[in-house]
Amino acid sequence: MLENHSLTGNRSPLAEGPIVLTKGSLLAGSSFLSESYGNHFNTLREVYNRALTNHHFESLLVYSGEIKNRFQDDMPSPFFINLQFKAIVPITNLPESWIIWCIGKKPLLLLYQPETVWDAVAEMPDTFGHHTLK
């Protein structure tokens, strides 16, 4: 099950089921890609857990990145997601979000959801739900 924990304190459960993202997404409607992502995630789990254990760490924090404004301008530059974040969560439009990875637990996804009129709120697609994150 994937649970959405916003940084503003709101909590909403997401749909359960296989990995299926909205149209235009890399994983949309493809059972092969869904299975491949599951294998990919299991490999990441082994690598991250082994690295944390070997270096005596309890957890890993992965930041998605931030939207940066152009110098002396109020227009933002295009957002590019941190590749380590994208490897765990294959969605590219989640600025200022975090993943907390602890050994032996499901990774926790924290979504940044500003409460201003000007900022778009990051939302997970309704069809995105899988057993890898909480």
MIMINU-108317 format. One record per atom (N, C-alpha, C): z, y negated, x; atom name; residue number from 1. Coordinates in steps of 0.1 Angstrom, whole numbers, plus 5000, padded with zeros to 4 digits. Atoms other than C-alpha are relative to their C-alpha. Layout:
Z|Y|X|atome|num
Z|Y|X|CA|NUM
...
END
This chain:
Z|Y|X|atome|num
5000|5012|5008|N|1
5000|5000|5000|CA|1
5000|4988|5009|C|1
5001|5013|4993|N|2
4992|4965|5012|CA|2
5007|4990|4991|C|2
4993|5010|5007|N|3
5016|4938|5002|CA|3
4997|4986|5007|C|3
5003|5013|4996|N|4
5008|4901|5005|CA|4
5013|4992|5001|C|4
4988|5009|4999|N|5
5037|4880|5019|CA|5
4995|4987|5005|C|5
5004|5013|4996|N|6
5028|4844|5020|CA|6
5011|4993|5008|C|6
4990|5007|4992|N|7
5046|4821|5044|CA|7
5007|4989|4992|C|7
4993|5009|5008|N|8
5056|4799|5015|CA|8
5011|5007|4991|C|8
4990|4993|5008|N|9
5078|4826|5000|CA|9
4995|5008|4988|C|9
5006|4993|5012|N|10
5055|4838|4972|CA|10
4996|5014|5004|C|10
5003|4986|4996|N|11
5050|4876|4971|CA|11
4993|5006|4988|C|11
5007|4994|5011|N|12
5024|4894|4951|CA|12
4994|5013|5005|C|12
5005|4987|4996|N|13
5015|4931|4953|CA|13
4985|5000|4998|C|13
5015|4998|5001|N|14
4978|4940|4958|CA|14
4996|5013|4995|C|14
5005|4987|5005|N|15
4957|4968|4944|CA|15
5001|5011|5010|C|15
5000|4988|4992|N|16
4961|5003|4957|CA|16
4986|5006|4999|C|16
5013|4993|5000|N|17
4931|5024|4966|CA|17
4993|5000|5013|C|17
5007|4999|4987|N|18
4905|5030|4993|CA|18
4996|4986|5005|C|18
5004|5013|4994|N|19
4893|5002|5016|CA|19
4986|4997|4994|C|19
5013|5005|5005|N|20
4866|4984|4996|CA|20
5002|4985|4999|C|20
4999|5014|5000|N|21
4860|4947|5002|CA|21
4990|4994|4991|C|21
5009|5007|5009|N|22
4841|4921|4982|CA|22
4986|5001|5006|C|22
5014|5000|4996|N|23
4803|4919|4984|CA|23
4998|4991|5012|C|23
5003|5008|4988|N|24
4789|4906|5017|CA|24
5010|5004|5011|C|24
4990|4995|4989|N|25
4818|4923|5036|CA|25
4994|5012|5007|C|25
5005|4989|4992|N|26
4811|4948|5063|CA|26
5004|5013|4994|C|26
4995|4987|5006|N|27
4831|4975|5045|CA|27
4997|5002|4986|C|27
5003|5000|5014|N|28
4818|4968|5010|CA|28
4992|5013|4996|C|28
5007|4989|5006|N|29
4809|5000|4992|CA|29
4996|5011|5009|C|29
5004|4990|4991|N|30
4806|5022|5022|CA|30
5011|5010|5004|C|30
4989|4990|4997|N|31
4827|5054|5024|CA|31
5000|5003|5015|C|31
5000|4997|4985|N|32
4815|5060|5060|CA|32
5007|4989|5007|C|32
4993|5011|4993|N|33
4827|5025|5071|CA|33
5015|5001|4997|C|33
4986|4999|5003|N|34
4860|5030|5052|CA|34
5007|5011|5008|C|34
4994|4989|4991|N|35
4866|5063|5070|CA|35
5000|4996|5014|C|35
5000|5004|4986|N|36
4856|5048|5103|CA|36
5011|4990|5002|C|36
4989|5010|4999|N|37
4880|5019|5097|CA|37
5014|5008|5001|C|37
4988|4992|4999|N|38
4908|5045|5091|CA|38
5002|5006|5013|C|38
4999|4995|4987|N|39
4900|5062|5123|CA|39
5003|4990|5011|C|39
4998|5011|4991|N|40
4898|5029|5141|CA|40
5015|4995|5000|C|40
4986|5004|5002|N|41
4932|5019|5127|CA|41
5010|5010|5007|C|41
4991|4990|4994|N|42
4948|5051|5138|CA|42
5000|5000|5015|C|42
5001|5002|4986|N|43
4935|5046|5173|CA|43
5008|4988|5005|C|43
4992|5012|4996|N|44
4949|5011|5174|CA|44
5015|5003|4999|C|44
4985|4997|5002|N|45
4983|5024|5161|CA|45
5005|5008|5013|C|45
4996|4993|4988|N|46
4984|5049|5190|CA|46
5001|4991|5013|C|46
5001|5009|4989|N|47
4974|5023|5216|CA|47
5011|4990|5000|C|47
4989|5010|5001|N|48
4998|4996|5204|CA|48
5014|5006|5001|C|48
4987|4994|4999|N|49
5027|5019|5199|CA|49
5003|5005|5014|C|49
4998|4996|4986|N|50
5022|5034|5234|CA|50
5003|4988|5009|C|50
4998|5012|4991|N|51
5020|4999|5250|CA|51
5013|4994|4997|C|51
4987|5005|5003|N|52
5051|4987|5232|CA|52
5011|5009|5006|C|52
4990|4991|4994|N|53
5070|5018|5242|CA|53
5001|4999|5015|C|53
5000|5001|4985|N|54
5059|5017|5278|CA|54
5006|4988|5006|C|54
4995|5013|4995|N|55
5069|4981|5282|CA|55
5013|4996|4994|C|55
4986|5002|5006|N|56
5102|4984|5262|CA|56
5000|4988|4991|C|56
5000|5010|5010|N|57
5092|4960|5234|CA|57
5001|5007|4986|C|57
4998|4994|5014|N|58
5101|4965|5197|CA|58
4989|4996|4991|C|58
5010|5005|5009|N|59
5073|4945|5181|CA|59
4989|4992|5007|C|59
5011|5008|4995|N|60
5040|4927|5186|CA|60
4996|4990|4989|C|60
5004|5010|5009|N|61
5030|4895|5169|CA|61
4985|4996|5003|C|61
5014|5003|4998|N|62
4993|4889|5164|CA|62
4996|4988|4991|C|62
5004|5012|5008|N|63
4981|4854|5153|CA|63
4985|4999|4998|C|63
5014|5000|5003|N|64
4948|4849|5136|CA|64
4993|4988|5006|C|64
5006|5012|4995|N|65
4942|4814|5150|CA|65
5001|4988|4990|C|65
4998|5012|5009|N|66
4941|4779|5136|CA|66
4986|4993|4999|C|66
5011|5008|5002|N|67
4915|4755|5123|CA|67
5002|4987|5008|C|67
4998|5012|4992|N|68
4910|4727|5148|CA|68
4991|4989|4996|C|68
5008|5011|5004|N|69
4898|4692|5140|CA|69
4993|4995|5013|C|69
5007|5006|4989|N|70
4872|4675|5161|CA|70
5007|4988|5005|C|70
4994|5012|4994|N|71
4883|4648|5185|CA|71
4996|4987|4992|C|71
5002|5013|5007|N|72
4888|4615|5167|CA|72
4992|5001|4987|C|72
5007|4998|5012|N|73
4875|4629|5135|CA|73
5009|5009|4990|C|73
4992|4992|5010|N|74
4889|4644|5103|CA|74
4993|5013|4995|C|74
5007|4988|5003|N|75
4863|4671|5101|CA|75
5003|5012|5009|C|75
4997|4989|4992|N|76
4873|4705|5112|CA|76
4988|5007|5007|C|76
5010|4991|4993|N|77
4854|4727|5137|CA|77
5000|5013|4992|C|77
5000|4987|5007|N|78
4843|4761|5124|CA|78
5012|5009|5005|C|78
4989|4991|4997|N|79
4871|4786|5123|CA|79
4995|5013|5006|C|79
5004|4987|4994|N|80
4868|4816|5146|CA|80
5013|5008|5001|C|80
4988|4992|5001|N|81
4894|4844|5141|CA|81
5002|5006|5014|C|81
4996|4992|4988|N|82
4913|4860|5170|CA|82
4995|5014|4999|C|82
5005|4987|5001|N|83
4896|4892|5178|CA|83
5010|5011|4999|C|83
4990|4990|5001|N|84
4928|4912|5181|CA|84
5005|5001|4985|C|84
4997|5000|5015|N|85
4937|4901|5145|CA|85
4989|5006|4992|C|85
5011|4994|5007|N|86
4903|4910|5133|CA|86
4998|5015|5001|C|86
5001|4986|4998|N|87
4905|4944|5148|CA|87
5010|5008|4991|C|87
4990|4994|5009|N|88
4936|4951|5126|CA|88
4996|4998|4985|C|88
5004|5004|5014|N|89
4925|4932|5094|CA|89
4986|4995|5001|C|89
5014|5004|4998|N|90
4887|4931|5091|CA|90
4995|4989|4990|C|90
5003|5011|5009|N|91
4887|4898|5072|CA|91
5000|4987|5009|C|91
5002|5010|4990|N|92
4875|4867|5091|CA|92
5004|4986|4995|C|92
4997|5013|5005|N|93
4887|4838|5069|CA|93
5015|4998|4997|C|93
4986|5000|5002|N|94
4925|4840|5073|CA|94
5007|4991|5011|C|94
4994|5008|4990|N|95
4935|4810|5095|CA|95
5015|4999|4998|C|95
4985|5002|5000|N|96
4972|4806|5105|CA|96
5008|5011|4994|C|96
4993|4988|5005|N|97
4981|4841|5094|CA|97
5005|5009|5012|C|97
4993|4991|4990|N|98
5002|4867|5113|CA|98
5000|5014|4996|C|98
4997|4986|5002|N|99
5005|4904|5117|CA|99
5013|5003|5009|C|99
4989|4995|4993|N|100
5039|4918|5127|CA|100
5000|5015|5001|C|100
5002|4986|4998|N|101
5035|4952|5143|CA|101
5013|5005|5007|C|101
4988|4994|4995|N|102
5067|4973|5148|CA|102
4997|5015|5001|C|102
5002|4986|4998|N|103
5068|5008|5162|CA|103
5006|5008|4988|C|103
4995|4992|5011|N|104
5071|5034|5134|CA|104
5000|4994|4986|C|104
5001|5007|5013|N|105
5065|5009|5106|CA|105
4986|4996|4997|C|105
5013|5006|5003|N|106
5035|4997|5087|CA|106
5000|4985|5004|C|106
5001|5014|4996|N|107
5023|4964|5101|CA|107
5001|4991|4988|C|107
4998|5010|5011|N|108
5033|4934|5080|CA|108
4990|4988|5002|C|108
5009|5011|5000|N|109
5006|4909|5071|CA|109
5006|4988|4993|C|109
4995|5012|5005|N|110
5018|4873|5066|CA|110
4988|4990|4998|C|110
5011|5009|5003|N|111
4992|4850|5049|CA|111
5005|4986|4999|C|111
4997|5015|5001|N|112
4994|4812|5054|CA|112
4994|4995|4987|C|112
5005|5005|5013|N|113
4991|4796|5020|CA|113
5006|4986|4998|C|113
4995|5014|5001|N|114
4994|4758|5022|CA|114
5001|4995|4985|C|114
4999|5005|5014|N|115
5005|4739|4991|CA|115
4995|4986|4998|C|115
5007|5013|5001|N|116
4982|4709|4994|CA|116
4988|5001|4992|C|116
5012|5000|5008|N|117
4953|4699|4973|CA|117
4987|5002|5009|C|117
5012|5000|4992|N|118
4929|4697|5003|CA|118
4998|5013|5007|C|118
5002|4987|4993|N|119
4935|4731|5019|CA|119
4997|5011|4990|C|119
5003|4988|5008|N|120
4920|4763|5005|CA|120
5011|5010|5003|C|120
4990|4990|4998|N|121
4945|4790|5000|CA|121
4993|5014|5003|C|121
5006|4987|4997|N|122
4937|4823|5017|CA|122
5005|5011|4991|C|122
4996|4989|5009|N|123
4937|4852|4993|CA|123
4992|5012|5004|C|123
5006|4987|4997|N|124
4930|4888|4998|CA|124
4992|5004|4988|C|124
5008|4996|5011|N|125
4902|4902|4977|CA|125
5007|5010|4992|C|125
4993|4991|5009|N|126
4914|4921|4946|CA|126
4998|5015|5004|C|126
5003|4986|4997|N|127
4897|4952|4958|CA|127
5005|5005|5014|C|127
4995|4996|4987|N|128
4913|4952|4993|CA|128
5014|5006|4998|C|128
4987|4994|5001|N|129
4941|4977|4993|CA|129
4999|5013|5008|C|129
5000|4987|4993|N|130
4949|5005|5017|CA|130
5014|5003|5005|C|130
4987|4995|4996|N|131
4977|5024|5032|CA|131
5005|4995|5014|C|131
4997|5003|4986|N|132
4977|5008|5067|CA|132
5009|4988|5002|C|132
4991|5012|4999|N|133
4995|4975|5061|CA|133
5009|4999|4988|C|133
4991|5003|5011|N|134
5024|4963|5041|CA|134
5001|4985|4998|C|134
END
